[in-house]
Amino acid sequence: MTASTVTVTPLTPSIGAEIGGVDLSKPLTNSQREAVHAAFLAHKVLLFRGQDLRPDQLESAGRVFGEPYEIPFVTPMEGHPGIIEIVKEASEIGSFNFGGTWHTDMSFLETPALGAVLQAVEVPPVGGDTIFVDMTSAYETLSDGLKETLSGLKAVHSATRGYGSQVDTSDPRNTTASMKIDVGSHADGEMLHPIVRTHPDTGAKSLFINPVYTIRFENMTIEESQPLLNYLFDHARRPELTCRVRWTTGTVAVWDNRQTMHKALNDYDGHRRHMRRLTLAGDRPR
């Protein structure tokens, strides 16, 4: 294959593209890697259909975009510390759906994830889609006055709502029998990040907040922070700034965590959904 075989078909004007002419189970040529990485930066979410990858091949595919790393709080796949198995069984009715709230991966860490590679191993006949938001366009479509207000501000991020001591593990909506998730006070720490981050490769500015891990603005209370945060979340989630990924077995998605947030829909009770995710190490937002 040559770079000319790589096709890029946008999913929406704002975010997402489907990539053709690439077999992720095999090493990419330099020209293919360049073409795919350029599409990754431009479209923020890439889909590769019809891929059949072993875990080691998933790791190799991930290295086209970054270096795998082990995430906290979720037990990884044995022998593959950068991969987690995301499973919801057909019998888990009305229960926890991993990734089922709007979030940006690992924003509670000092160096949040660069991105992730998600492989559909088994999917329901319908449902279980993932929605992505273009946080770069969300920032660009703010008024100049609000951009000025947000400039230089920081927000407190924490894993406490998702993995901390406040999680009620007696509620089946917060627990899963299919994944080993470590919940407790060890997840209650806090980290400061700029509300607007600059992409290290493109220089583009993006909103870097999300409803799960962004707790409040620096030096403000939760109550004081929530009205503006809610406005920004609602602004970002406008339909024209989103793309919706319908999974098929063998689909692989890669997203730029520095420019997006996402949510996995929990609308497939009674069916099994099995995804395999490789997380990529990032840098500190600036």
C-alpha positions as CSV (number, residue, x, y, z in Angstrom):
1,M,0.0,0.0,0.0
2,T,1.1,3.6,-0.6
3,A,-0.1,6.9,0.9
4,S,-2.4,7.3,-2.2
5,T,-4.5,4.4,-0.9
6,V,-5.4,6.2,2.3
7,T,-8.8,7.8,2.0
8,V,-10.3,10.3,4.4
9,T,-14.1,10.7,4.4
10,P,-15.4,13.3,6.9
11,L,-18.3,12.3,9.1
12,T,-19.4,15.9,9.7
13,P,-18.0,19.3,8.8
14,S,-16.7,19.8,12.4
15,I,-15.5,16.4,13.7
16,G,-14.8,12.9,12.7
17,A,-13.6,11.0,9.6
18,E,-13.6,7.5,8.3
19,I,-10.2,6.2,7.0
20,G,-10.0,3.7,4.2
21,G,-7.1,1.8,2.7
22,V,-5.4,1.1,6.0
23,D,-4.9,-2.3,7.6
24,L,-4.0,-1.7,11.2
25,S,-2.9,-5.3,11.7
26,K,0.1,-4.6,9.6
27,P,2.9,-1.9,9.9
28,L,2.1,1.3,8.2
29,T,4.5,2.9,5.8
30,N,6.0,6.3,6.7
31,S,3.7,8.0,4.2
32,Q,0.7,6.2,5.5
33,R,1.6,7.1,9.1
34,E,1.9,10.8,8.0
35,A,-1.4,10.8,6.2
36,V,-3.3,9.1,9.1
37,H,-1.7,11.4,11.7
38,A,-2.5,14.5,9.7
39,A,-6.1,13.3,9.6
40,F,-6.1,12.6,13.3
41,L,-5.1,16.2,14.0
42,A,-7.5,17.7,11.5
43,H,-10.6,15.6,12.3
44,K,-10.0,14.6,16.0
45,V,-11.9,11.3,15.7
46,L,-10.9,8.6,13.2
47,L,-12.8,5.4,12.3
48,F,-11.2,2.4,10.7
49,R,-13.8,-0.3,9.7
50,G,-13.3,-4.0,9.3
51,Q,-10.2,-4.3,11.4
52,D,-9.3,-7.7,13.1
53,L,-6.7,-7.0,15.7
54,R,-5.0,-9.0,18.4
55,P,-4.1,-7.1,21.6
56,D,-0.5,-6.8,20.5
57,Q,-1.6,-5.4,17.1
58,L,-3.9,-2.9,18.9
59,E,-0.8,-1.7,20.8
60,S,1.2,-1.4,17.6
61,A,-1.7,0.6,16.0
62,G,-1.8,2.9,19.0
63,R,1.9,3.7,18.6
64,V,1.0,5.4,15.3
65,F,-0.5,8.2,17.5
66,G,1.3,7.9,20.9
67,E,2.7,5.7,23.6
68,P,0.4,3.3,25.5
69,Y,0.1,3.7,29.3
70,E,-1.7,2.1,32.2
71,I,-4.7,4.0,33.5
72,P,-5.6,4.2,37.2
73,F,-8.6,2.6,39.0
74,V,-9.4,0.0,36.3
75,T,-7.6,-3.4,36.2
76,P,-6.0,-3.9,32.8
77,M,-5.9,-6.9,30.5
78,E,-3.4,-9.5,31.7
79,G,-0.1,-9.1,29.9
80,H,-1.2,-5.8,28.3
81,P,-1.1,-3.0,30.9
82,G,-2.2,-0.3,28.5
83,I,-5.4,-2.2,27.5
84,I,-8.7,-2.4,29.4
85,E,-11.7,-4.6,28.5
86,I,-14.9,-2.6,28.6
87,V,-17.7,-5.2,29.0
88,K,-21.4,-5.0,29.8
89,E,-23.2,-8.3,29.8
90,A,-26.7,-8.9,28.4
91,S,-27.7,-9.8,32.0
92,E,-26.7,-6.4,33.4
93,I,-30.0,-4.7,33.1
94,G,-30.1,-1.0,34.2
95,S,-26.6,-1.2,35.5
96,F,-23.4,0.7,35.1
97,N,-22.2,1.7,31.6
98,F,-18.5,2.5,31.6
99,G,-17.9,5.9,30.0
100,G,-21.6,6.6,30.0
101,T,-21.3,10.3,31.1
102,W,-19.7,13.2,29.2
103,H,-16.0,13.1,29.9
104,T,-12.5,13.7,28.7
105,D,-10.3,10.8,29.6
106,M,-8.0,11.1,32.6
107,S,-8.4,14.9,32.9
108,F,-7.9,14.4,36.6
109,L,-4.2,13.4,36.1
110,E,-1.3,15.8,35.9
111,T,-0.7,14.5,32.3
112,P,-4.1,13.5,30.9
113,A,-4.4,11.0,28.1
114,L,-3.3,12.2,24.6
115,G,-6.0,10.0,23.2
116,A,-7.3,6.4,23.0
117,V,-7.8,3.6,20.5
118,L,-11.1,1.7,21.0
119,Q,-11.8,-1.6,19.3
120,A,-15.3,-3.1,18.9
121,V,-15.0,-6.8,19.7
122,E,-18.7,-7.5,20.2
123,V,-21.6,-5.0,19.8
124,P,-25.3,-5.1,20.2
125,P,-27.5,-5.2,17.1
126,V,-28.4,-1.6,17.7
127,G,-27.5,0.9,20.3
128,G,-24.3,1.4,22.3
129,D,-23.1,4.3,20.1
130,T,-20.5,6.8,21.2
131,I,-21.0,10.6,20.7
132,F,-18.0,12.9,20.4
133,V,-17.8,16.6,20.8
134,D,-15.4,19.0,19.1
135,M,-14.0,21.1,21.9
136,T,-11.8,23.1,19.6
137,S,-14.9,24.3,17.6
138,A,-16.7,24.8,21.0
139,Y,-14.0,27.3,22.0
140,E,-13.8,29.0,18.6
141,T,-17.6,29.7,18.6
142,L,-17.6,31.5,21.9
143,S,-17.9,35.2,22.0
144,D,-14.7,37.3,22.1
145,G,-15.8,38.6,25.5
146,L,-16.2,35.1,27.0
147,K,-12.9,34.0,25.5
148,E,-11.3,36.9,27.3
149,T,-13.0,36.0,30.5
150,L,-11.7,32.4,30.3
151,S,-8.2,33.3,29.3
152,G,-5.8,32.4,32.1
153,L,-8.4,30.8,34.3
154,K,-7.9,27.3,35.7
155,A,-10.3,24.6,36.9
156,V,-10.0,21.9,39.5
157,H,-10.3,18.4,38.1
158,S,-10.8,15.2,40.2
159,A,-11.7,11.6,39.8
160,T,-13.9,11.7,42.9
161,R,-17.3,11.7,41.1
162,G,-16.3,8.6,39.0
163,Y,-14.0,6.7,41.3
164,G,-13.9,8.4,44.7
165,S,-15.4,8.0,48.1
166,Q,-18.6,9.7,47.1
167,V,-19.5,6.9,44.7
168,D,-22.4,4.8,46.1
169,T,-21.3,1.2,45.3
170,S,-24.6,-0.2,46.6
171,D,-26.3,1.4,43.6
172,P,-26.2,-1.0,40.6
173,R,-26.0,2.0,38.3
174,N,-22.5,2.6,39.7
175,T,-21.1,-0.9,39.7
176,T,-20.4,-3.7,37.2
177,A,-19.7,-7.4,37.6
178,S,-17.8,-7.5,34.3
179,M,-14.9,-5.1,35.1
180,K,-12.6,-4.7,38.1
181,I,-12.8,-1.0,39.1
182,D,-11.1,0.3,42.2
183,V,-13.3,2.9,43.9
184,G,-12.4,4.8,47.1
185,S,-10.9,7.8,48.8
186,H,-7.6,7.3,46.9
187,A,-9.4,8.9,43.9
188,D,-10.3,12.1,45.7
189,G,-7.2,14.1,44.8
190,E,-7.4,17.3,42.8
191,M,-5.5,18.7,39.8
192,L,-5.4,22.2,38.3
193,H,-5.6,22.6,34.5
194,P,-6.3,25.7,32.3
195,I,-9.8,26.0,31.1
196,V,-8.5,26.7,27.6
197,R,-5.6,24.5,26.5
198,T,-3.4,25.0,23.5
199,H,-2.7,21.9,21.3
200,P,1.0,21.1,21.4
201,D,1.0,20.1,17.7
202,T,-1.4,22.5,16.0
203,G,-1.5,25.5,18.4
204,A,-5.3,25.3,18.3
205,K,-7.1,26.4,21.4
206,S,-9.8,24.1,22.9
207,L,-12.1,24.1,26.0
208,F,-10.6,21.6,28.5
209,I,-13.5,20.9,30.8
210,N,-16.0,18.1,31.2
211,P,-19.0,17.4,33.5
212,V,-17.5,14.4,35.3
213,Y,-14.0,15.4,36.3
214,T,-14.2,19.3,36.2
215,I,-15.3,20.2,39.8
216,R,-15.0,23.9,40.0
217,F,-13.0,27.0,38.9
218,E,-9.8,27.7,40.9
219,N,-10.5,29.8,44.0
220,M,-14.2,29.4,43.6
221,T,-16.9,27.1,45.1
222,I,-18.8,24.5,43.2
223,E,-22.0,26.6,43.5
224,E,-20.3,29.7,42.2
225,S,-18.7,27.7,39.3
226,Q,-21.6,25.6,38.2
227,P,-23.6,28.2,36.2
228,L,-20.8,29.1,33.8
229,L,-19.6,25.5,33.6
230,N,-23.1,24.4,32.7
231,Y,-23.3,27.0,30.0
232,L,-20.0,25.9,28.5
233,F,-21.0,22.2,28.6
234,D,-24.3,23.0,26.9
235,H,-22.6,25.2,24.3
236,A,-20.1,22.4,23.5
237,R,-22.8,19.7,23.2
238,R,-24.7,21.5,20.4
239,P,-25.5,18.9,17.7
240,E,-23.5,20.7,15.0
241,L,-20.3,20.2,17.1
242,T,-20.8,16.5,17.5
243,C,-20.4,13.2,15.6
244,R,-22.1,9.9,16.5
245,V,-20.2,6.7,16.0
246,R,-22.3,3.6,15.3
247,W,-20.1,0.6,16.1
248,T,-19.8,-2.6,14.1
249,T,-17.7,-5.5,15.0
250,G,-14.1,-4.8,13.9
251,T,-14.5,-1.0,14.0
252,V,-11.5,0.8,15.6
253,A,-11.8,4.4,16.7
254,V,-9.0,6.8,17.6
255,W,-9.7,10.1,19.2
256,D,-7.6,13.1,20.2
257,N,-8.4,13.6,23.9
258,R,-6.9,17.1,23.9
259,Q,-9.6,18.3,21.5
260,T,-12.7,16.3,22.4
261,M,-15.0,14.9,25.0
262,H,-17.3,11.9,24.6
263,K,-20.1,9.7,26.0
264,A,-21.0,6.1,25.5
265,L,-24.8,5.6,25.2
266,N,-26.5,3.1,27.6
267,D,-29.4,2.1,25.4
268,Y,-28.8,-1.6,24.7
269,D,-30.0,-3.5,27.8
270,G,-30.3,-7.2,27.2
271,H,-27.4,-7.3,24.7
272,R,-23.7,-7.8,25.3
273,R,-21.2,-5.1,24.4
274,H,-17.4,-5.8,24.5
275,M,-14.9,-3.1,23.7
276,R,-11.1,-3.1,24.1
277,R,-9.4,0.3,24.8
278,L,-5.8,1.3,24.6
279,T,-5.0,4.6,26.3
280,L,-2.2,6.9,25.1
281,A,0.1,8.9,27.3
282,G,-0.2,12.7,27.0
283,D,1.4,15.8,28.3
284,R,0.4,18.5,30.8
285,P,-2.2,20.9,29.4
286,R,-0.9,24.5,28.7
